[in-house]
Amino acid sequence: MNDRQEIKFNSINASSLFHFTKEKETLKSIIRDGLRFSYAFESISPQITANINYPSNPHNVEELYKDTGVAIPMMSFCDTPITRASSHMGYYGKYMIGFAKKLLTEWYKPIINPVLYIHSGNLSDAMVDLSNIYAETVNKQIDQMVSISKQGKTKDSIEIKDITSKLGLRKFFILFLYGLIKPMYAPQDGRCYYDEREWRAFKSDDSYGNDVWKWEITKEDYDYNRDVWNSELAESVDNYLTLPKDLFRDAITHIVVSKESEVGDLIEFVMESEKIFGYSNVSKEARLYLVSRITSIERIALDY
């Protein structure tokens, strides 16, 4: 017997997760291909960067990364009710698609989670200390591999493979945590990130030699390379979030354009697009259902 109780969200949370974008054409591409991972720049402690990437000698390289961060391929959502999301739209755009929170978070449970907003200095210090422990553990396991190798074991031996697997998994777990960290505020422009109620799904660097995350870059590096990196992501279907056809009806809660005059164009697109969320041969019934979810920010402002 299943004793789990259904979780009920109160009025400060929307029952949907919204993804915002600034361009109508981007919204169309999401409807056609699915939601794609895109790179976002995140500032991160230089000591954490050094510990993660150079665990054997982090203190000699820490100073090099004081003005750098990391670009992470992610999808961002928020669960702020649309009627209270005006400031969010100012930053992220007035085009959006909404997904049923319960369904999306269960279907993609391994990779989607609310952001961990940091305010306490103790928590910031704990994140750095955790990276110190990670570096120490990695070095011990590398020493263990060297010792085993001297005994005549090769990289294909069970012992070496076991240590390599643990190293990759440990890096995956620690980066999953760091990928969810965000400061509460942006003092330079007065933004309160906490108000964004962000959820993230992201691709993680899960093993050595995996360069999905772009470390040791400045914000200027990110701005210069972002379009190229995103184009590379667009080449693989593995970098898109799609939904089974039979979940369209339950999963898509809102499709929102900026102006009421844009609704007709989007209806036409949904009805005529060769693909919907990456699928060909989507039924007319499913397309009509998506059409029923289309509205505009102008309409919402007038009616709510």
C-alpha positions as CSV (number, residue, x, y, z in Angstrom):
1,M,0.0,0.0,0.0
2,N,1.3,3.4,-0.9
3,D,1.2,5.8,2.1
4,R,2.7,8.8,0.3
5,Q,0.6,11.9,0.5
6,E,0.2,14.2,-2.5
7,I,2.2,17.4,-2.0
8,K,0.0,20.6,-2.1
9,F,1.6,23.9,-3.1
10,N,0.4,27.1,-1.5
11,S,-0.4,30.3,-3.3
12,I,3.1,31.7,-3.2
13,N,4.1,28.9,-5.6
14,A,2.7,28.3,-9.1
15,S,1.7,24.8,-9.9
16,S,3.7,25.2,-13.1
17,L,7.4,25.7,-13.8
18,F,7.9,28.5,-16.3
19,H,10.7,28.9,-18.7
20,F,11.1,32.5,-20.0
21,T,12.7,33.7,-23.2
22,K,13.1,37.1,-24.9
23,E,12.3,36.1,-28.5
24,K,9.2,34.7,-30.1
25,E,11.4,32.7,-32.5
26,T,13.1,31.0,-29.5
27,L,9.7,30.1,-28.1
28,K,8.8,28.5,-31.5
29,S,12.0,26.5,-31.5
30,I,11.2,25.2,-28.1
31,I,7.7,24.1,-29.3
32,R,9.3,22.5,-32.4
33,D,12.4,20.8,-30.9
34,G,12.0,20.8,-27.1
35,L,13.8,22.8,-24.5
36,R,17.6,22.9,-25.1
37,F,20.3,23.1,-22.5
38,S,22.0,26.5,-22.8
39,Y,25.2,27.8,-21.2
40,A,24.9,30.2,-18.2
41,F,27.8,31.9,-16.5
42,E,28.1,31.4,-12.7
43,S,30.7,33.0,-10.4
44,I,32.4,30.5,-8.2
45,S,35.0,30.7,-5.4
46,P,38.6,30.5,-7.0
47,Q,39.5,28.0,-4.2
48,I,36.6,25.7,-5.3
49,T,37.7,26.0,-8.9
50,A,41.3,25.1,-8.0
51,N,40.2,22.2,-5.7
52,I,37.9,20.7,-8.3
53,N,40.3,21.0,-11.3
54,Y,43.7,20.8,-9.7
55,P,43.2,18.7,-6.5
56,S,46.9,17.8,-6.3
57,N,48.1,21.4,-6.2
58,P,45.2,23.7,-5.6
59,H,46.9,26.4,-3.6
60,N,49.4,27.3,-6.3
61,V,46.7,28.0,-8.9
62,E,44.0,29.5,-6.7
63,E,45.2,33.1,-7.3
64,L,44.9,32.6,-11.1
65,Y,41.1,32.2,-10.9
66,K,40.0,35.0,-8.6
67,D,38.2,36.8,-11.5
68,T,36.9,33.7,-13.3
69,G,33.8,31.5,-13.1
70,V,32.3,28.5,-14.9
71,A,29.8,28.2,-17.7
72,I,27.2,25.4,-17.1
73,P,24.8,24.0,-19.7
74,M,21.4,24.3,-18.0
75,M,17.7,24.9,-18.3
76,S,16.2,27.4,-15.9
77,F,12.6,27.6,-14.6
78,C,10.7,29.5,-12.0
79,D,7.5,28.8,-10.1
80,T,6.5,32.4,-9.5
81,P,2.8,32.9,-10.4
82,I,2.6,34.8,-13.7
83,T,0.8,37.7,-12.2
84,R,3.7,38.3,-9.8
85,A,6.5,37.8,-12.4
86,S,6.8,41.3,-13.9
87,S,10.3,41.9,-12.7
88,H,11.3,38.4,-13.8
89,M,10.0,39.2,-17.3
90,G,12.1,42.4,-17.3
91,Y,15.3,40.3,-17.1
92,Y,14.3,37.1,-19.0
93,G,11.6,38.1,-21.5
94,K,7.9,38.1,-22.1
95,Y,7.6,34.8,-23.9
96,M,7.3,31.6,-21.9
97,I,6.2,28.1,-21.7
98,G,4.8,26.5,-18.6
99,F,5.1,22.8,-17.5
100,A,3.1,21.0,-14.9
101,K,5.5,21.1,-11.9
102,K,4.5,17.8,-10.4
103,L,4.8,15.9,-13.7
104,L,8.0,17.6,-14.9
105,T,9.8,17.2,-11.6
106,E,8.9,13.5,-11.4
107,W,9.7,12.8,-15.0
108,Y,13.1,14.5,-14.8
109,K,13.7,13.9,-11.1
110,P,17.4,12.9,-11.4
111,I,18.4,16.3,-12.9
112,I,16.0,19.0,-11.8
113,N,16.0,20.8,-8.4
114,P,15.4,24.2,-6.8
115,V,18.4,26.4,-6.6
116,L,20.3,26.6,-3.3
117,Y,20.5,30.3,-2.5
118,I,23.4,31.3,-0.2
119,H,23.3,34.1,2.3
120,S,25.2,32.8,5.4
121,G,29.0,33.1,5.4
122,N,29.1,29.8,7.2
123,L,27.4,28.1,4.3
124,S,29.9,29.7,1.8
125,D,32.7,28.5,4.0
126,A,31.2,25.0,4.1
127,M,31.1,24.9,0.3
128,V,34.8,25.7,0.2
129,D,35.6,23.3,2.9
130,L,33.8,20.6,1.0
131,S,36.0,21.2,-2.0
132,N,39.0,20.9,0.2
133,I,37.8,17.5,1.4
134,Y,37.2,16.5,-2.2
135,A,40.7,17.4,-3.2
136,E,42.2,15.5,-0.3
137,T,40.1,12.4,-1.1
138,V,41.0,12.5,-4.8
139,N,44.7,12.7,-4.0
140,K,44.4,9.7,-1.6
141,Q,42.7,7.6,-4.3
142,I,45.3,8.7,-6.9
143,D,48.1,7.6,-4.6
144,Q,46.2,4.3,-4.2
145,M,46.1,3.8,-7.9
146,V,49.8,4.5,-8.2
147,S,50.5,1.9,-5.5
148,I,48.3,-0.7,-7.2
149,S,50.0,0.1,-10.6
150,K,53.4,-0.6,-9.0
151,Q,52.1,-4.0,-8.1
152,G,51.7,-4.8,-11.8
153,K,48.0,-3.9,-12.2
154,T,46.9,-2.2,-15.4
155,K,44.2,0.3,-16.0
156,D,41.9,-2.6,-17.1
157,S,42.2,-4.3,-13.7
158,I,39.2,-4.5,-11.4
159,E,41.0,-2.5,-8.7
160,I,41.9,0.4,-11.0
161,K,38.5,0.5,-12.7
162,D,36.9,0.6,-9.3
163,I,38.9,3.6,-8.1
164,T,38.4,5.4,-11.5
165,S,34.6,4.8,-11.2
166,K,34.6,6.2,-7.6
167,L,36.6,9.3,-8.7
168,G,34.1,10.0,-11.6
169,L,31.1,9.5,-9.3
170,R,32.5,11.7,-6.6
171,K,33.1,14.5,-9.1
172,F,29.6,14.1,-10.5
173,F,28.0,14.4,-7.0
174,I,30.1,17.4,-5.9
175,L,29.4,19.3,-9.1
176,F,25.7,18.5,-8.9
177,L,25.7,20.4,-5.6
178,Y,27.8,23.3,-6.9
179,G,25.7,23.6,-10.0
180,L,22.7,24.5,-7.8
181,I,24.5,27.2,-5.8
182,K,23.6,30.9,-6.3
183,P,23.9,34.0,-4.2
184,M,20.8,35.6,-2.8
185,Y,21.7,39.0,-4.1
186,A,23.6,40.7,-6.9
187,P,25.0,43.8,-5.1
188,Q,26.3,45.3,-8.3
189,D,22.9,45.9,-9.8
190,G,20.6,45.4,-6.8
191,R,18.9,42.3,-8.0
192,C,17.5,39.8,-5.5
193,Y,18.0,36.3,-7.1
194,Y,16.0,34.8,-4.3
195,D,12.9,36.4,-5.7
196,E,13.4,34.4,-8.9
197,R,12.5,31.1,-7.2
198,E,14.7,29.3,-9.7
199,W,14.8,25.6,-10.5
200,R,17.5,24.1,-12.6
201,A,18.2,21.1,-14.8
202,F,21.7,20.9,-16.0
203,K,24.3,18.7,-17.6
204,S,27.1,17.8,-15.2
205,D,30.8,17.1,-15.7
206,D,30.6,13.5,-14.6
207,S,34.1,12.2,-15.3
208,Y,37.7,13.3,-16.0
209,G,38.2,14.5,-19.6
210,N,34.5,15.6,-19.9
211,D,34.6,19.3,-20.9
212,V,30.9,20.0,-20.8
213,W,31.4,22.7,-18.1
214,K,33.7,25.6,-19.2
215,W,35.9,26.3,-16.2
216,E,38.4,29.1,-15.6
217,I,36.7,31.7,-17.8
218,T,35.9,35.3,-17.3
219,K,32.5,36.8,-18.0
220,E,34.0,38.4,-21.1
221,D,35.2,34.9,-22.3
222,Y,31.6,33.6,-21.7
223,D,30.0,36.5,-23.7
224,Y,32.4,35.9,-26.6
225,N,32.0,32.1,-26.8
226,R,28.4,31.6,-25.6
227,D,26.8,31.4,-29.1
228,V,29.4,28.9,-30.4
229,W,29.0,26.7,-27.3
230,N,25.2,26.7,-27.6
231,S,25.4,25.9,-31.3
232,E,27.5,22.8,-30.4
233,L,24.8,21.8,-27.9
234,A,22.1,22.2,-30.5
235,E,23.8,19.5,-32.7
236,S,22.8,16.6,-30.4
237,V,19.3,15.4,-29.5
238,D,20.7,14.5,-26.1
239,N,20.8,18.2,-25.2
240,Y,17.0,18.7,-25.5
241,L,14.3,18.1,-22.9
242,T,11.4,16.4,-24.6
243,L,8.2,14.8,-23.4
244,P,6.4,11.6,-24.5
245,K,3.5,12.5,-26.9
246,D,1.0,11.1,-24.5
247,L,2.1,13.6,-21.8
248,F,1.5,16.7,-23.9
249,R,-2.0,17.1,-22.5
250,D,-0.9,16.9,-18.9
251,A,2.5,18.5,-19.1
252,I,2.1,21.7,-21.0
253,T,0.1,24.2,-19.0
254,H,0.9,27.6,-20.7
255,I,2.3,28.9,-23.9
256,V,2.6,32.7,-23.6
257,V,3.5,35.4,-26.1
258,S,4.1,39.0,-25.3
259,K,1.3,40.7,-27.3
260,E,-2.2,39.6,-28.2
261,S,-1.5,40.3,-31.8
262,E,1.1,37.5,-31.8
263,V,-1.3,34.8,-30.8
264,G,-2.6,34.0,-34.3
265,D,0.9,33.5,-35.7
266,L,1.7,31.1,-32.9
267,I,-1.5,29.1,-33.4
268,E,-0.6,28.8,-37.1
269,F,2.9,27.6,-36.2
270,V,1.6,24.9,-33.7
271,M,-0.8,23.6,-36.3
272,E,1.7,23.5,-39.2
273,S,5.1,22.8,-37.7
274,E,6.7,19.6,-39.0
275,K,7.7,18.7,-35.5
276,I,6.3,19.3,-32.0
277,F,8.7,18.9,-29.1
278,G,11.0,16.8,-31.4
279,Y,8.2,14.5,-32.7
280,S,6.9,14.1,-36.2
281,N,3.4,13.1,-37.0
282,V,1.8,14.7,-33.9
283,S,-1.9,14.4,-34.1
284,K,-4.3,17.3,-34.8
285,E,-5.9,16.7,-31.5
286,A,-2.6,17.1,-29.6
287,R,-1.9,20.3,-31.6
288,L,-5.3,21.7,-30.8
289,Y,-4.7,21.0,-27.2
290,L,-1.5,23.0,-27.3
291,V,-3.3,25.8,-29.1
292,S,-5.8,26.0,-26.2
293,R,-2.9,26.8,-23.9
294,I,-1.8,29.9,-25.8
295,T,-2.4,33.3,-24.4
296,S,-0.5,36.6,-24.1
297,I,1.0,38.8,-21.4
298,E,-1.4,41.6,-22.5
299,R,-4.4,39.3,-22.0
300,I,-3.2,38.2,-18.6
301,A,-2.6,41.8,-17.5
302,L,-6.1,42.7,-18.5
303,D,-7.9,39.7,-16.9
304,Y,-6.0,39.0,-13.7
